[in-house]
Amino acid sequence: MKANRAIIASLILASVNAFAPQQYENKRLSSSVKMADRAFNIDEEFGITLETGRKCPSLGRILMEDTQPGALKWMQNAELKHGRVAMFATFGYMVQKAGVHFPGMLSVSEGISFADISSAASPLDAIQMVPQAGFSQILIVAGLFEARAWNRQYNEGSNIPGDHAYDPLGYTSKGFDNEKMDKMRERELKNGRLAMLTIAAWVSNDLIPGALPVWHP
């Protein structure tokens, strides 16, 4: 009886060992096929431009190899929003350096005028002069915008990165599915990426004078 049990156990173990490699290979093959499909889709996603030969760079492919479509859209939206903020920041940086400012008072209660902000030694010093209430207003407005953008992307089902249903100039009146809009979206993305690098360099130079060995405002 014991011999029979030993024979049955050995047969079961042999069967498991025989089938395990095949199952592993099938699983690995299936994973490779899925990875190939995902890589192909990444290359066609918005943000892969001519500078990279219409191919996702190697580092980007590694970082996004397990990314789901929803997460990829989230990252695309995040990049566009950061780029837009950086473009405003570079513009504001140059405006402050040029001494251009609004008339009147920024804060009557604090006794701070726009001229005071403009006369600060650097944009970083100007930021520190903004009252706490001013930052609170900025956070509230930004929070409302983020809530609207989140609802647009996840509840209203917009699959177009950067489309937050706010277009006062009517650029998207003919929709997004046309060659002109594709070029405009790509230009915005490139300008946003350049602005992010620019504002980072300018701020670094303000914090560490001489860190940026090229012309800057």
ROBAVEX-480385 format. One line per field, with one value per residue (C-alpha): residue number from 1; residue in three letters; x negated, y, z negated; chain. Coordinates in nm, 3 decimals. Example, Ala and Ser with C-alpha at 12.3 -4.5 7.8 and 13.67 -1.06 7.14 Angstrom:
pos: c(1  2);
code: c(ALA  SER);
X: c(-1.230  -1.367);
Y: c(-0.450  -0.106);
Z: c(-0.780  -0.714);
unit: c(A  A);
This chain:
pos: c(1  2  3  4  5  6  7  8  9  10  11  12  13  14  15  16  17  18  19  20  21  22  23  24  25  26  27  28  29  30  31  32  33  34  35  36  37  38  39  40  41  42  43  44  45  46  47  48  49  50  51  52  53  54  55  56  57  58  59  60  61  62  63  64  65  66  67  68  69  70  71  72  73  74  75  76  77  78  79  80  81  82  83  84  85  86  87  88  89  90  91  92  93  94  95  96  97  98  99  100  101  102  103  104  105  106  107  108  109  110  111  112  113  114  115  116  117  118  119  120  121  122  123  124  125  126  127  128  129  130  131  132  133  134  135  136  137  138  139  140  141  142  143  144  145  146  147  148  149  150  151  152  153  154  155  156  157  158  159  160  161  162  163  164  165  166  167  168  169  170  171  172  173  174  175  176  177  178  179  180  181  182  183  184  185  186  187  188  189  190  191  192  193  194  195  196  197  198  199  200  201  202  203  204  205  206  207  208  209  210  211  212  213  214  215  216  217);
code: c(MET  LYS  ALA  ASN  ARG  ALA  ILE  ILE  ALA  SER  LEU  ILE  LEU  ALA  SER  VAL  ASN  ALA  PHE  ALA  PRO  GLN  GLN  TYR  GLU  ASN  LYS  ARG  LEU  SER  SER  SER  VAL  LYS  MET  ALA  ASP  ARG  ALA  PHE  ASN  ILE  ASP  GLU  GLU  PHE  GLY  ILE  THR  LEU  GLU  THR  GLY  ARG  LYS  CYS  PRO  SER  LEU  GLY  ARG  ILE  LEU  MET  GLU  ASP  THR  GLN  PRO  GLY  ALA  LEU  LYS  TRP  MET  GLN  ASN  ALA  GLU  LEU  LYS  HIS  GLY  ARG  VAL  ALA  MET  PHE  ALA  THR  PHE  GLY  TYR  MET  VAL  GLN  LYS  ALA  GLY  VAL  HIS  PHE  PRO  GLY  MET  LEU  SER  VAL  SER  GLU  GLY  ILE  SER  PHE  ALA  ASP  ILE  SER  SER  ALA  ALA  SER  PRO  LEU  ASP  ALA  ILE  GLN  MET  VAL  PRO  GLN  ALA  GLY  PHE  SER  GLN  ILE  LEU  ILE  VAL  ALA  GLY  LEU  PHE  GLU  ALA  ARG  ALA  TRP  ASN  ARG  GLN  TYR  ASN  GLU  GLY  SER  ASN  ILE  PRO  GLY  ASP  HIS  ALA  TYR  ASP  PRO  LEU  GLY  TYR  THR  SER  LYS  GLY  PHE  ASP  ASN  GLU  LYS  MET  ASP  LYS  MET  ARG  GLU  ARG  GLU  LEU  LYS  ASN  GLY  ARG  LEU  ALA  MET  LEU  THR  ILE  ALA  ALA  TRP  VAL  SER  ASN  ASP  LEU  ILE  PRO  GLY  ALA  LEU  PRO  VAL  TRP  HIS  PRO);
X: c(0.000  -0.280  -0.458  -0.147  -0.121  -0.487  -0.438  -0.128  -0.309  -0.609  -0.382  -0.203  -0.534  -0.662  -0.348  -0.383  -0.749  -0.668  -0.395  -0.547  -0.810  -0.554  -0.315  -0.596  -0.698  -0.340  -0.302  -0.628  -0.535  -0.194  -0.362  -0.605  -0.322  -0.138  -0.458  -0.510  -0.154  -0.190  -0.524  -0.365  -0.081  -0.319  -0.501  -0.174  -0.068  -0.058  -0.394  -0.619  -0.756  -0.993  -1.288  -1.277  -1.212  -0.848  -0.975  -0.948  -1.303  -1.451  -1.428  -1.069  -0.982  -1.131  -0.941  -0.613  -0.642  -0.372  -0.166  0.207  0.380  0.552  0.225  0.056  0.329  0.282  -0.092  -0.027  0.217  -0.032  -0.309  -0.088  0.028  -0.327  -0.434  -0.157  -0.245  -0.613  -0.528  -0.340  -0.631  -0.892  -0.673  -0.618  -0.990  -1.078  -0.799  -0.928  -1.285  -1.169  -0.994  -0.650  -0.363  0.006  0.107  0.240  0.216  0.165  0.278  0.433  0.434  0.065  -0.028  -0.197  -0.172  -0.243  -0.533  -0.685  -0.667  -0.820  -1.113  -1.220  -1.576  -1.463  -1.142  -1.211  -1.222  -0.902  -0.727  -0.820  -0.653  -0.312  -0.081  0.046  0.397  0.270  0.127  0.454  0.644  0.403  0.445  0.825  0.839  0.586  0.781  1.106  0.935  0.785  1.125  1.277  0.992  1.025  1.398  1.344  1.094  1.246  1.620  1.688  1.455  1.230  0.939  0.756  0.465  0.494  0.861  1.027  1.328  1.189  1.116  1.222  1.039  1.211  0.904  1.085  1.407  1.337  1.242  0.910  0.911  0.737  0.381  0.378  0.478  0.219  -0.055  0.071  0.086  -0.265  -0.396  -0.236  -0.396  -0.742  -0.715  -0.601  -0.900  -1.137  -0.971  -1.012  -1.386  -1.413  -1.241  -1.439  -1.765  -1.666  -1.559  -1.880  -2.083  -1.898  -1.966  -2.325  -2.455  -2.661  -2.510  -2.374  -2.672  -2.457  -2.243  -1.937  -1.705);
Y: c(0.000  0.235  0.145  0.232  0.569  0.641  0.556  0.779  1.068  1.036  1.034  1.347  1.526  1.418  1.551  1.885  1.915  1.822  2.082  2.370  2.480  2.479  2.690  2.928  2.959  3.022  3.287  3.452  3.443  3.594  3.868  3.939  3.970  4.211  4.413  4.431  4.553  4.810  4.933  4.978  5.178  5.396  5.494  5.620  5.813  6.192  6.334  6.110  6.367  6.396  6.471  6.111  5.961  5.894  5.633  5.637  5.680  5.376  5.524  5.627  5.281  5.123  5.360  5.302  4.932  4.837  5.153  5.114  5.344  5.545  5.610  5.710  5.968  6.097  6.149  6.319  6.559  6.623  6.706  6.948  7.122  7.153  7.290  7.548  7.660  7.682  7.899  8.140  8.131  8.219  8.502  8.633  8.602  8.825  9.072  9.114  9.156  9.424  9.617  9.590  9.578  9.647  9.982  10.012  9.793  9.420  9.416  9.718  9.557  9.469  9.794  9.615  9.765  9.600  9.845  9.704  9.354  9.469  9.640  9.323  9.210  8.888  8.698  8.470  8.775  8.902  8.574  8.607  8.949  8.809  8.796  8.462  8.553  8.588  8.238  8.110  8.262  8.102  7.761  7.789  7.882  7.612  7.358  7.443  7.405  7.071  6.947  7.050  6.885  6.565  6.551  6.615  6.331  6.063  6.133  6.293  6.051  6.292  6.092  6.396  6.512  6.880  6.906  7.067  7.213  7.566  7.738  8.106  8.176  7.894  7.703  7.371  7.481  7.237  6.957  6.786  6.545  6.756  6.825  7.189  7.098  6.818  7.069  7.323  7.061  6.945  7.302  7.360  7.045  7.140  7.498  7.364  7.128  7.412  7.638  7.376  7.354  7.733  7.820  7.549  7.699  8.057  7.964  7.763  8.066  8.287  8.041  7.976  8.285  8.188  7.841  7.929  8.033  8.173  8.483  8.505  8.789);
Z: c(0.000  -0.094  0.230  0.428  0.251  0.325  0.692  0.717  0.543  0.773  1.078  0.956  0.895  1.234  1.398  1.218  1.316  1.673  1.715  1.512  1.768  2.047  1.842  1.753  2.117  2.224  1.956  2.052  2.421  2.346  2.141  2.425  2.674  2.444  2.397  2.773  2.823  2.545  2.685  3.025  2.873  2.672  2.991  3.133  2.822  2.810  2.704  2.918  3.162  3.456  3.229  3.107  3.448  3.353  3.107  2.731  2.586  2.413  2.061  2.118  2.245  1.933  1.704  1.886  1.969  1.718  1.759  1.820  2.075  1.801  1.619  1.944  2.011  1.656  1.717  2.050  1.886  1.604  1.851  2.040  1.723  1.594  1.931  1.931  1.578  1.677  1.979  1.754  1.509  1.772  1.900  1.546  1.473  1.768  1.686  1.330  1.451  1.698  1.422  1.583  1.335  1.282  1.136  0.784  0.477  0.456  0.094  -0.074  -0.419  -0.392  -0.219  0.074  0.422  0.755  0.792  0.473  0.616  0.943  0.768  0.587  0.649  0.820  0.899  0.601  0.373  0.535  0.454  0.088  0.080  0.178  -0.130  -0.258  -0.149  0.207  0.203  0.058  0.351  0.597  0.432  0.434  0.803  0.894  0.688  0.865  1.200  1.100  0.983  1.317  1.510  1.306  1.369  1.739  1.769  1.547  1.538  1.874  2.051  2.243  2.388  2.528  2.309  2.221  2.318  2.016  2.203  2.165  2.496  2.493  2.822  3.007  3.121  3.082  3.252  3.537  3.300  3.239  3.531  3.794  3.910  3.796  3.441  3.430  3.515  3.260  2.985  3.068  3.060  2.722  2.586  2.715  2.585  2.249  2.226  2.317  2.059  1.785  1.857  1.881  1.554  1.375  1.507  1.417  1.065  1.017  1.123  0.875  0.595  0.706  0.891  1.194  1.220  1.566  1.784  2.069  2.116  1.898  1.796);
unit: c(A  A  A  A  A  A  A  A  A  A  A  A  A  A  A  A  A  A  A  A  A  A  A  A  A  A  A  A  A  A  A  A  A  A  A  A  A  A  A  A  A  A  A  A  A  A  A  A  A  A  A  A  A  A  A  A  A  A  A  A  A  A  A  A  A  A  A  A  A  A  A  A  A  A  A  A  A  A  A  A  A  A  A  A  A  A  A  A  A  A  A  A  A  A  A  A  A  A  A  A  A  A  A  A  A  A  A  A  A  A  A  A  A  A  A  A  A  A  A  A  A  A  A  A  A  A  A  A  A  A  A  A  A  A  A  A  A  A  A  A  A  A  A  A  A  A  A  A  A  A  A  A  A  A  A  A  A  A  A  A  A  A  A  A  A  A  A  A  A  A  A  A  A  A  A  A  A  A  A  A  A  A  A  A  A  A  A  A  A  A  A  A  A  A  A  A  A  A  A  A  A  A  A  A  A  A  A  A  A  A  A  A  A  A  A  A  A);
